[in-house]
Amino acid sequence: MPKKIIAIIFEGGHPDHWVTEALAAVRAAVALDTIAKIRQVPLIDSIVLATNYTDLAGRARAVGVTVHEQSGSFHFGRELQEIIRRTDADGVICLGGAAAPYLTITEFQAIAASLESEDNIVLTNNPQSADLIAFTPATAVFRVEPPREDNALATVLRDQAGLRRELLPHSLGVHFDLDTPTDVLLMALSEHNGPMVQGALAKLQWPTARLRAALQRLSQRHCEMGLIGRISPQVMVQLNSRTFARLRVFSEERGMKALGRIESGQVVSLLGHFIEAVGVENFFSYLSKTCDVCFFDTRVLFAHRRLRLSESERFLSDLGLYQEITHPWLKDFTRAAVDCAIPVILGGHSLVSGGLWAVLDLLGPAREQTKTL
């Protein structure tokens, strides 16, 4: 008998600022485009959307999606257990609403086929901080301590439920995740957006000049490319094989969120200590003398400094809108990044993981062909 495989999409939040509201609108559009793709996968029996967004819920119901309405304090693991208990599923594909905007129908079909043919397995896009997870049996979630956030699900299913963990094949679709405004800027330059996302992006007027300048410099030979934050070896392999860039990498605190290091106050950054010693203006001056372009995952630095920043403050910094930031240190940091003599692209973990896959895609196949000559 075929397994009952379901897709569960989590998308919600409480946006309270124009920048978070704008991002939420694009994320909702991604969720709707993702639903449209999953509905075309024969092996997926049904789709469940867990959300507290009334409009998104209504639009999902209109195309046959089961809506699991969230209320009260959100706990990912307990919500996931409740959905699986209600659906009696055998296999689950679980993802955030904007976790895989470029995952293709073929890739969804391949994931479902793996769940159909395999037993006691969990597939994930990231061993440290997963946001796309597929597993069977679905009942394995009842043998683990339910994680508060999705990032740790693949790890606890392996460590506590004994499932065999495998990584999904590398691709833009597997790795790119819409998590911050910088990801929106990358999407605005992409040709892979679905119809809902195209409509949402058309309403935004966010600045892309720094990103375009970074891409222009990367398209040239002998670019010194700085990477700061939670950089994976896989990303470095891709950049080394597909560009002429010479990498200057400072990687720290991979998995800090999934491992609970932020909550416990354990995050420590050598680069953070250096910035404290020399100041933000001197730091970016030094950076411009060593790199031609830099992609900076700032969340490690923020956690190192124990900053209690709101989501909107982080996002304004990503966009370089220091004029609207009230936090004194963050305002100075963001201004120094914007004023740096080289293009500095600010963002979160998604920028230096899936975001760099998007950068490679934007640089184009002609660039890769030239690399092989």
Protein Blocks (a to p, Z undefined) as FASTA:
>chain_A
ZZddddddddddjdfbfklmmmmmmmmmmmmmmmmmmmmmmklmbdcdddfbfklmmmmm
mnopacdddehjddfklmmmmmmmmnopabdcdddfklmmmbcfklmmmmmmmmmmpghi
addfbfklccbdcdddfklmmmcccdfbfklmmmmmmmmnopacddddddfklmpccfbf
klmmmmmmpckbcfklmmmmmmpccdfklmmmmmmmmmpghiacddedjddfklmmmmmm
mccbdcddddehehklmnommmnopaccfklmmmmmnojklmmmmmmmmpcbdcddfklm
mmmnopacdfklmmmmmnopamlpmblklmmmmmmmmmpmbdcddddfklmmmmmmmmmm
mnopmlmmmmmZZ
